[in-house]
Amino acid sequence: MISINIALCTCMRPSLLGNCLDSLAAMAVPENAKVFVTVVENDENQSARPVVESRQDKFPFPLQYVIENKRGIPLARNKAIAEAHALNADYLVFIDDDEWVDRHWLVLLLDYALSVGGKAVISGAVKSALPENTPEYMREIFRDKGRKTGSVLSSCATNNVLIPIFVTKELGLRFDESRPLAGGTDTLFFCEAVSRGVSIYKCAEAFVSEDIPASRVSLRWLSKRKYRVGITLAWRKRRSGRSTAGIVISSLTQIVVNSLIALVASLLFQKVVVIKAVMKASRAAGTVSGVFGVEVDSYHTIDNS
């Protein structure tokens, strides 16, 4: 029987966590599989404990609560790895605490993993649920245009991913704890996995959903997010051997080109084109900043929306 440990890292978002757990309780379980759910609390005030404990007795599979007192998302993820090892899990699955799963999500995720040999990391899809009053041009920005099933990825995120346990046992991979509040440590983890010979495939059918609060449906928020992505991209480029000069010249070129595109598109009232160009320019700006050592504490402030 295959053992699967689903891990949720959470910090001061009890309501969102409760919704996520309720969706897991209602999901279909793959045949010949045993499922465990582990909630890793990263809040010393233990705001998630009552959310978990109130559901444990009636939960359809084992639901455990553990705490990582040291603040930082990579520390919480590494705690989840340790718990998966203690449970002798064959696979560790990460989703975010503000997501909810489709009923057949895990079945599809595991089936696809087994269909490609059972040794690859599988990245599922994330669908955005936007506020009702979101304008159409902004819906176009958030509309899922992700990779098709079977696409080979160079990295991925932990917002919907299945990891064969040999990646963390035999290969010994862990999330980098040197920047505990910075974003992008999941990207670097999976980049390292690929460099060690692990394949990552996309499975678009295995999707989860997330509510996008109104505060994120803005060019300002999207630009800041892409800036942070750019910083992580700088780490990746430098680790791959790219020169500082090469990265800076390429990124500055992208800033200039996309700024011009945004300017022209704004004159033509092409809002989607403007937003996409500004996002690309912001990512390039983040890459330049990252090359020179700028860091962003993405998880310093918790979004409880």
C-alpha positions in Angstrom: 0.0 0.0 0.0 1.3 3.5 -0.9 1.6 5.9 1.9 1.0 9.6 1.2 1.6 12.5 3.7 -0.2 15.7 2.8 1.5 18.7 4.5 0.0 22.1 5.2 2.3 24.8 6.6 0.3 27.5 8.3 0.8 30.7 10.2 -1.9 32.8 11.8 -4.6 31.9 9.2 -7.0 29.6 11.1 -10.1 30.3 9.0 -8.3 29.6 5.7 -6.8 26.5 7.2 -10.2 25.2 8.3 -11.5 25.6 4.7 -8.6 23.7 3.4 -8.9 20.8 5.8 -12.6 20.5 5.1 -11.9 20.1 1.4 -9.3 17.4 2.2 -11.9 15.6 4.3 -14.3 15.4 1.3 -11.7 14.3 -1.3 -11.6 10.9 -2.9 -8.7 8.7 -1.8 -6.6 6.7 -4.4 -7.0 2.9 -4.3 -4.3 1.0 -2.4 -3.2 4.3 -0.7 -3.1 5.4 2.9 -3.3 9.1 3.5 -2.0 11.2 6.4 -2.5 14.9 6.8 0.1 16.9 8.8 -0.5 20.5 9.8 2.8 22.3 10.6 2.1 25.4 12.7 4.6 28.2 12.4 2.9 30.5 15.0 4.1 30.3 18.6 0.6 31.3 19.7 -0.7 28.1 18.2 -3.7 29.6 16.4 -4.2 26.5 14.3 -4.3 24.0 17.1 -8.1 24.4 17.9 -8.8 24.2 14.1 -7.0 20.9 13.8 -8.2 19.4 17.2 -11.8 20.2 16.5 -11.6 18.1 13.3 -9.4 15.2 14.4 -12.1 12.8 15.8 -14.2 12.9 12.6 -11.5 13.3 10.0 -11.5 10.4 7.5 -7.8 9.8 7.9 -5.1 10.5 10.5 -4.7 14.3 11.1 -1.8 15.4 13.1 -0.7 18.8 14.5 2.9 19.7 15.0 4.6 23.0 15.7 7.7 24.7 14.4 8.4 27.5 16.8 11.2 29.1 14.8 9.6 31.5 12.3 10.2 30.8 8.6 8.5 28.9 5.8 11.5 26.8 4.9 11.8 25.7 8.6 8.1 24.7 8.6 8.6 22.8 5.3 11.6 21.0 6.7 9.6 20.0 9.7 7.0 18.6 7.3 9.8 16.5 5.7 10.8 15.1 9.1 7.2 14.2 9.9 6.8 12.4 6.5 10.0 10.4 7.3 8.7 9.5 10.7 5.4 8.2 9.1 7.4 6.2 6.5 5.6 8.0 3.7 6.3 7.1 0.1 5.2 10.5 -1.1 5.1 14.0 0.5 2.5 16.4 -0.9 2.5 20.1 -0.2 -0.4 22.4 -0.7 -1.0 25.9 0.7 -3.2 26.6 3.7 -5.3 29.1 1.7 -6.3 26.5 -1.0 -9.0 23.9 -1.3 -8.7 20.7 -3.3 -10.9 19.3 -6.1 -12.6 16.0 -5.0 -10.4 13.9 -7.4 -7.2 16.0 -7.0 -5.1 13.4 -5.1 -6.3 10.5 -7.3 -5.3 12.3 -10.4 -2.0 13.5 -8.9 -0.9 10.0 -7.8 -2.2 8.3 -10.9 -0.1 10.5 -13.1 3.0 10.1 -10.8 2.7 6.3 -11.1 2.2 6.6 -14.9 5.6 8.2 -15.3 7.4 5.7 -13.1 6.7 7.0 -9.6 10.1 8.7 -9.2 9.3 12.2 -10.6 8.1 15.3 -8.8 4.6 16.1 -10.0 3.4 19.7 -10.1 -0.4 20.2 -10.1 -2.3 23.3 -11.2 -3.7 26.2 -9.1 -6.9 27.9 -10.2 -7.6 31.5 -9.0 -11.1 32.4 -7.6 -11.4 36.1 -8.0 -13.8 38.6 -6.4 -17.0 39.0 -8.3 -16.4 42.6 -9.2 -13.0 41.9 -10.8 -12.8 43.6 -14.2 -12.4 41.4 -17.3 -8.9 42.7 -18.1 -7.7 41.7 -14.7 -9.4 38.3 -15.0 -7.4 37.8 -18.1 -4.2 38.3 -16.2 -5.1 35.7 -13.6 -6.6 33.2 -16.0 -4.7 29.9 -15.8 -2.5 29.5 -18.8 -0.1 27.1 -17.2 1.8 24.3 -18.7 0.0 21.3 -20.2 0.1 17.9 -18.6 3.4 16.1 -19.4 5.4 19.4 -19.7 8.9 19.1 -18.3 9.6 21.8 -15.7 12.9 23.2 -14.5 11.4 24.0 -11.1 8.1 24.5 -9.4 6.4 25.7 -6.2 5.0 24.0 -3.1 1.5 25.2 -3.7 0.4 21.8 -5.2 3.2 19.3 -5.6 3.9 15.6 -5.0 7.5 14.7 -4.0 8.8 11.1 -4.0 10.3 10.6 -0.6 13.7 9.5 -2.0 14.3 13.2 -2.9 14.5 14.0 0.8 15.8 10.7 2.1 18.4 9.3 -0.4 19.2 12.7 -1.9 18.8 14.5 1.4 17.4 17.7 0.0 16.0 20.3 2.3 14.7 23.9 2.0 17.3 26.6 2.6 16.9 28.0 6.1 19.4 30.8 5.7 16.7 33.2 4.5 13.8 32.1 6.7 11.3 34.9 5.7 12.3 35.2 2.0 10.3 33.8 -0.8 11.7 31.5 -3.5 13.2 28.8 -1.3 10.8 26.2 -2.8 12.0 27.2 -6.3 15.6 26.7 -5.3 14.7 23.4 -3.7 13.3 22.0 -6.9 16.1 23.5 -9.0 18.5 21.5 -6.9 16.4 18.4 -7.3 16.6 18.8 -11.1 20.3 19.3 -10.9 20.5 16.0 -9.0 18.7 14.1 -11.8 15.1 14.4 -10.6 12.4 15.0 -13.3 9.5 17.4 -12.7 6.3 17.0 -14.7 3.1 19.0 -14.9 -0.3 17.5 -14.3 -2.9 20.1 -15.1 -5.8 17.9 -14.3 -4.8 17.6 -10.6 -5.8 21.1 -9.5 -6.5 23.0 -6.3 -8.2 26.4 -6.0 -7.3 29.5 -4.1 -9.3 32.7 -3.2 -7.6 35.8 -4.4 -8.4 38.7 -2.1 -9.2 42.1 -3.6 -5.9 43.5 -2.2 -4.1 41.3 -4.7 -6.1 42.2 -7.7 -4.0 45.3 -8.5 -1.1 46.2 -10.7 0.8 47.3 -7.5 0.6 43.9 -5.9 1.3 42.0 -9.1 4.4 44.2 -9.7 5.7 43.6 -6.2 5.2 39.9 -6.6 7.1 39.8 -9.9 9.9 41.8 -8.3 10.3 39.1 -5.7 10.2 36.5 -8.4 13.0 38.3 -10.1 15.1 38.2 -7.0 14.7 34.4 -6.9 15.5 34.3 -10.6 18.8 36.1 -10.0 19.8 33.4 -7.4 19.0 30.7 -10.0 21.0 32.4 -12.8 24.0 33.0 -10.6 24.0 29.4 -9.4 23.8 28.2 -13.0 27.1 30.1 -13.7 25.8 33.2 -15.5 28.0 36.2 -15.1 26.8 39.3 -13.2 27.4 41.5 -16.2 25.4 39.2 -18.5 22.5 39.0 -16.1 22.4 42.8 -15.6 22.6 43.7 -19.3 19.9 41.2 -20.2 17.6 42.4 -17.4 18.2 46.1 -18.1 17.3 45.4 -21.7 14.0 43.7 -20.6 13.2 46.7 -18.4 13.7 49.2 -21.3 11.8 47.1 -23.9 8.9 46.3 -21.6 8.6 49.9 -20.4 8.3 51.0 -24.1 5.7 48.3 -24.7 3.7 49.5 -21.7 3.9 53.1 -22.8 2.7 52.4 -26.3 0.0 50.0 -25.1 -1.3 52.6 -22.6 -1.8 55.1 -25.5 -3.8 52.4 -27.3 -5.8 51.6 -24.2 -4.6 48.0 -24.2 -4.8 47.4 -20.4 -3.8 43.7 -20.5 -0.7 44.4 -22.5 0.2 47.2 -20.2 -0.1 45.1 -17.1 1.9 42.2 -18.6 4.7 44.5 -19.7 4.9 46.2 -16.3 5.0 42.8 -14.7 7.9 41.7 -16.9 9.8 44.9 -16.3 9.3 44.4 -12.5 10.6 40.9 -12.7 13.7 42.2 -14.6 14.2 44.9 -11.9 14.0 42.3 -9.2 16.7 40.2 -11.1 19.0 43.2 -11.2 18.4 43.8 -7.5 18.9 40.2 -6.6 22.3 40.1 -8.4 23.5 42.8 -6.1 22.3 41.0 -2.9 18.9 42.6 -2.3 16.5 40.3 -0.4 12.8 40.6 0.3 11.1 39.1 3.4 8.1 37.8 1.6 6.7 36.1 4.7 7.4 38.9 7.2 3.8 40.0 7.0 1.0 37.4 7.0 -1.9 37.9 4.6 -5.0 36.7 6.4 -7.4 37.7 3.7 
